[in-house]
Amino acid sequence: MTPEPLAEQSGSRGLQPLRWLAGEPGQREGLIFGLLLALLAALPVMVASYPQMVDYPAHLARYHVMLERESSPWLQHYYGFEWRLMGNLGVDLLIRPLAAIMPLETAGRLVVGLLPVLCGLGIVAVDWTLHRRVGLASVLAFVFVWSPSMLLGFLNFVLALALALFAFAGWVLLEDRRWRVWLYMPVGLIVWLCHVSGWGVLGLLVFGYEWSRGKSWRAFVAPAPLMLPFFVLAAGATVGGSGGGELVSYGPAPEVYKWAIWRQSMRATLQWIDYSSVIAIGLVLVASMAFRRFDGRIGWAAVMMLVGSLVMPRHIFGGDYVDARMISSGLLAGCLALSWRAPRWVLVVACSLFAARLGYTTMDWHRDSRETARHLAALDLVPQGARIASVVATDRGTWGFNAQEHICGYAVVRKDALTNCNFVLPGVHMLTLRGASDGFRDPFHRVLRRNGVPLDLSKYGPAREADWLWYVGNGPPAALPPGAQVVRRQRHSLLARLANPPRGS
């Protein structure tokens, strides 16, 4: 046999990487790749000592009151806490056993790190169950792991969404099992306990799957095992803590708001990348439907979520951004409905969307976590049980989220302080306020700062009920309340002692 010429051998070797990229990944290769992406999704939490979710410090403050109120006279004086059975308890229930074996801030960071991993694993589970492979559908769906819901710190909803994905995968796997009906009664209750919106996503996923199998009345009956929470309600519980809150609300100018949440459905840091990502994924979904490469088993649920977000209220049972959560969930489900078989090079290109989003989120968290640490040094000057009126200024027109909006929640955790950034709506939240007026709460500590317009805090209302003022924002305020003495000043924050403190703390 004549040996192959050396030039041809080297040329053949040079083409091997191209041939590899042009081929499809095997089942095991795709599965391993998906699992690695799921683990990689936790990268922002690994590089940040302080999770940079907008609402996270306020949640941490609530957990602290929940766990330590009985042993702290300050917390007893400032706050009330009443457990209620409702569809918004996921991390609240999870944090209690974790905080028993580790510090609360460590437990909170651990939970935050687990959430993107669980979401990623849920995506892999659904793709594998429906398509027996992990490919383009999963890779594009991973873009929505770090959705606005995650960045805003909707911890209970994100946990419920992850569990809903696992539960849906289980529903498909157990299709011929008669005992599936009994199993999914407690499963539905568990997802509902985590968050009612995640429970709604699960119901739509199950209905859409059954509808795609046979478009008949049976699809409407199939989700019945998930309805156990309705019996809990009938027994006297209140879904979502709606006892004193407004049942539904569209808010002011709903048509403007609806357009905004669709534009911001992938909002993170870089506006042009976020817009480009939405457009690219939208085009892929439309093309998939046009070429009938759209799996109706999960695609029907995606369509229902996206269309439903247009008519769904913004507020349900006191929860905010209910419709916005459906948009990111619907886009995630839509990506999982893609039934294209893609070569490796297409997966690499598709993965660049997730890599870009994960990359700049990781850099943001690393930078902003260090900024949070510098701000928190001010708490060393604050006595235990202090009353703190915080002001967090966000520049008008900023695209990214301001992760410092609820930083004063750490004052509750570390100083048992009374702060004005907590979620304490009567009848809506388990945490209630005792030591101040109704205006001493979120969102009244947040202000939008216009460029070139000085921020005047001389008549800042919450300062009348506090002995400390904590300001965080770009540029110092032009005026402080009368008699305020600045004790610490940094580039983006200041701490001031207020005159005539009400309790001498």
N, C-alpha and C positions, 0 to 999 in steps of 0.2 A: 504493500500500500504506500502510495506516495505521500510523504508528510506535507501538511499544509504549510504554505510559505509563511515566513515569519511576519511579513507585512499584513497578511490576511489574518493571522492569529491575533496580532495587536489590535487590528481594526475590529475584530470580533469582540475582543475584551472591552474596547472602548464603547461598543454599542450595548453592552450588557446592562449598564445603569438605565439607559433609555428604554430597553425592553422591559426591565423590571418596573419602571414607572408606567409603562403602557399596559401592564397587566393588572388584573383585579386581585385584591388581597384575598387570601383564603379566610375561612371562617374563624380559625383560631387567631390568625394574624389580626383580623378586624376586631375581634373581641378584646385581645390584649391592648390594641391601640385605644379602644374606647375606655377601657379601665384606666389606662395611663392618663388619658385626658381628664377623667373624673378626679383622679388624685391631684393632677396638676391644677385643677380649678381652685384648690385651696391656697394657691401661692400668695395672693394678697394678704391673707391672714397670717401666713408664716413670716412675712417681712414686717408686719406692723404690730407693735406692742399694744396699741389701742385700736380696735376695729373702727374703721372710718365709715360707719353707717350713720345716717342722719339721726334716726330715732334711737339708736342703740343705747346711749347714756341714760335716756329717760326710762327705757326698759330696765336697765341695770338698777336705776334708783328704785323702781317699783319692786324688783326682786329683793332689794335690800330691806325695804320697809316690810315686805311680806315675811322675810326670814328673821329680822332683828327687832321688830316693833315691840314685842313683849318684854324685851330686856333693855330697852332704851327709853328713858323718860322723855327725851327730846322728840323722838319719833312718835311716841304716844300723844304728846301735846300737839304736834304739828299735823299728823296724818291719821286718817282712819283707813282700815283695810277690811273688806268684806268679801269672802269667797263666795262666788256664785257659779252654778253650773251653766256654762254658756259655750258657744262655738268660737272661742278665741283664747284657748288655754295652753296651747302646745308647749312652748318653751317654759311657761310658768310652772307647769307640772314637771318638766324635765330638769329644771334648774335646782329644785329642792334636794333631790338625792345627790346631785353633783356638788352642790355647795356644802354638803355635810362632810365631804372628804377632801375638799380643796377650797382655797379662797374664792369668793364670789367672782372677782374680776377674772381669775383664771378659768373658772367654770364657764363664764360668759364667753370668753375668747374661744374655749374649746367647742362650745355649741356653734358659734359663728363659723369656725373652721369646718365643722361637720356638715353644715347646711349645703354649701356648693358641691361637696363630694356626694352627698345623698341625692341631690338633684341630678348630678351627672350619672350616677349609678342607675337612677330611675330612668333616665333617657336610654341608657344602654339596655336596660331590662326590657323596655317597650320595643325598641328596634329589633332586638334579638328574638323576642316572642313573636312579633308580627312577621318579620322577614327572614328569620334564621341567619341574620348577618348583622354586622355593625358597619355601616358604610356612610354614604352621603347624608342620609336622613339624620343620623346621630351627630355627625360632624357639624352640620348647620344648626341643629337644635342646641348644641353646646353654647352657641352665641348667646342664648337667652338664660344661661345659668346666672350670669351677672347682669340681670335685668334691672330696670329701675326699682322693682319691688325689693330686690336684694340690696341695692345701694341705699335705698331709703330706710332699710332696717325693718321691713315687715317680717319679723322673724317667725311668728306663728303661721302666717300664710305660706312662707317659703317651705317650712317644715311640712305643712299640710299638702302642698303641691308635690313635694318629693314623695310623700307617702301615697298620694293619689296615683302617681305614675307607677309605683310598685304594685299598688292594689289593682290597677287596670291590667298590668302585665299578668298578675295572678288570675284575674277574671278570665282572660283569654286562655291561659294554660289549663284552667280547671273547667273548660267548656262542657265537658261531658260528665262531670261529677255532680251527682244529685245533691250531695252535701254542701255544694258551693253556696246554696241559698242560706244555709244556717251559718256558714263561716262568715259571710259578708254582712251579716247583721252587726256583730261587734266591730268588724272592719270599718263599716260606714260610720259607726259611732265614734271610733277612735279618730278618723280623719276629721269628722265634724268637731270633735273636742279641740283638735289642733287649730282649725280655723274654718268657719262656715263657707268661705269662698273656695277653699281647697276642696271641701266636700261637694260644692256645686260643680267644680271641674270634674271630679270623679263621676258624678251623676251624668254629666254630658258625655264623658268618654264612654261610659257603659251604654248609654242610650244610643249614641252614634254607632258603636260597634254592632249592637243588636239590630239597628235599623239597616245597616249595610248588608247584613246577612239575609234579611227578609223583611221588606218594607210592609209591615203589618202591625196590628194592634199589640202583638207580643212584645215589640220593642218598647212600648210604653209601660208594660208590666215588668219587664226584665229588671229595671233598677229598684224594684220594690224592696229587696233585702237591705238596701242602703237607707231606707226611710225610718229606721229605728229612732233617730233623733226627734222625729215628730211626736213619737209616743213619750219621749222624755219631756218635750214641751208640754204635752197634754197633762203630764204629771205635775206641772207647776214650774218648770225651769223656764228661763228666758233666753232665747237665742241671741247671741251677740251682745248680751247686756242691754237690751233695748228698753228696760223697764222705765226709764225716764228720758230716754233719748228720742230723737225724731226717727220715725220708722224709715221713711225714704225721703231723699231730697236731691234735686238736680243742681242746687247751688245757683249763683248768679250767672247770667249769660251762658247757658248751657251749650249753645251752638259754638261759641268761641272756645269754651273749655274742651268740647269734644274734638275740635280740630287740633287743639294744642296737645292733648294726650296722644293722639295718633302720630303727630309729628315727633313727639318725645318718647315714642314707644321703645326706643333703644338709647335713650338719653344716658350719657355717662360723663365724659370729659371733653372730647374733641367733637365739636358739632358736625364738621364736614364728614368725619368718619361715621358718626352715628346716622346721619342722613343717608349717606351712601350705602350703609349696611341695610337700612330699612328698604331702600329702593331695590338693591340687589336681591334681597330675599323675597321681596314682593314679586319681582319679575320671575324668579325661579318658581315660585308657587303658581303664578298665573300660567307660565309655560307648561308646568307639570299637569295642570288641569286641562289645558288645551290639547296636550299630546296624550292624555289619559294615562299619565304616570303618577296619579294621585290616588293613594290607597284610601278608599272610603271607610275602611274599618276604624280609622282614627281621623280621617279627613272630614267626615260629617261633624264631628265634635269641634274641630278647628273652625269650620265655617260658622257653626252656631255661636261659638264664643266671640268671633270677630264681628259678626252681624249683631249679636246681642249686645255688644259693648256700645253700639250706636244708640240703643234705646234704654239701656240700663241706667239707673240713677247713679250719681256719684257717691251718695251716702246711703247705706243700708244698715239699720240697727246701730247707728253711730259710727260705723266704720267709714273711712275715707278712701277715695280712689278705687272703689269697687270695680268700676268699669275699666279703669286703666289696668288693673290686674288681669282682667279677662283678655286684654289685647296681647300682652306679652305671653300669656298662657296659650292663647289661640295661635299665635305665630309659632310658638314652640311645638304645639301639636301639629300645625301645618307642615313644619319641617319634617317631623316624624312620619308624615303621610307620603313623603317622596318615595317613589318606588323605582328610581333610576339605579341601574347597576353601573358604577363609576370606576374607572381605572385609578391607579394610585395617584397619578399626577393631578387628577381632578380633586381627589380628597385633600391633597396638599394645598391646592389653591383655596378650596373651601375652608380648610383649617386655618388659613391666614386670617380670616375674619375673627375667629375665636382667639387666635394668638395675639392679634392686634389689640382686641378689647381686653384680654387678660393682661397683656403687657402694660398698657397705660394705666389700667386699674391698679396693678401692682406698684408701679412707680408713684402713682398718686397716694396710695395708702402708706407707702414707706415715708414719703415726704410729709404728709399731713399728720401721720402718727407722731413724728418728731415734733411737729408744731403743737399738737395736743399736749405732749409731755412738757413743753415749755410753758404752756398756759396753766397746766395743773400745778406747777410749782407755786403759784399764787396761793393755793389752799394751805400751804405751810404757815401762812400768816393769819389764817382764819381760825377762830376758836371753835370748840365743839358746840354744836347746837346753834350756830349763827343763823341769822336771817339774811339771805342774799337775794338782792334784786339783780338779775342778770339782763344784759342787753346784748343780742347778737345781731350785728349788722351785715347784710349781704348786699353787694353791689348790684344795682338794677341792671338787667340785661345779661347777667352771668349765666352761662349755659350749664356748667357743672353744678352738682349739688354741694351745699355748704355743710360739710361733715361736723362743724363746730356748733351747729344750731342748738344742740341740747347738752353742750359740754358741762353745764352746771349740774347735770345729773350726778356727776362724780362727787360733787359737794355733799349730796345726800349719802352716797356710799361711804365716803371717807370721814365726814364730819357730822353726820346726822342732821344736816342743815335743812332749813326751810328754804326752798327755791321756787322760782316762778316759771319753771320750764317743764313741769310735769303734766302728764295726761290725767286729769282729775275731773272729768265731766260727771256730774251726779247722774246716777242711773245708767251710765255707759261704761265707766271704768270701775274696777274693784278698788283702786286707790282713790281716796277722797281727801279733801283739804279741810283742816280744822283751824289752823293758826293764822289765816289771812282771808281776805275777801275773795270773791269769785273771780276777779280780774287778775289774781296773782297765780297765773297758770299759762300753759301753752294755749294759744300761739302769741300771747300779748307781749312776750319778751323778744319777738323777732321783728326787725325793721328792715325795710328796703332803703338802701342808701343811694342817692343819686350823685353822680359825679359832679363835683363842683359845688354841691349844696351842703353846707355845714350841718352836722347832726347836733341838735340842741337837746340835751337831757336835763335841763334845769327844771322842767316840770314833769319829769318822768313819774307817772303815777305809782308804780310798784315801789319806788324808792321811799315813799311815805310809810311803807309797812316793813322796811328792812333797816338793818344797821350796816350793811355792806353793799356796795355796787360793783359788779363785775362786768366789764365791757370787753367784748371780743369783736374785732372787725378791722378792716383796712382803714387806716387813718384814725387819729384820735377824735373824740367828740369835741365840738366847739365850746360846749358849756356843760357843767355838771350841776347836780342839785346844790342849792345854797348850803355852805358849810362843809361840803365834801372835801376830804383830804386824801390825796393820792398817796398810797403807801407802796405801790409797785407799778412800774410802767414798763411795758415792752413794746416792741414794734407793732404788734397787732392786738394788744390787750392792755388793760389797766385794771387795777383793784383800788377802790377808794373806800375809806371809812366815812360813813355818813354821820351828819350831826344829829344829836339827840336820839340815839338809838332807843327804840321802844322798850327793849327788855334788858339793856345794858350788857349785851353779850359782846 
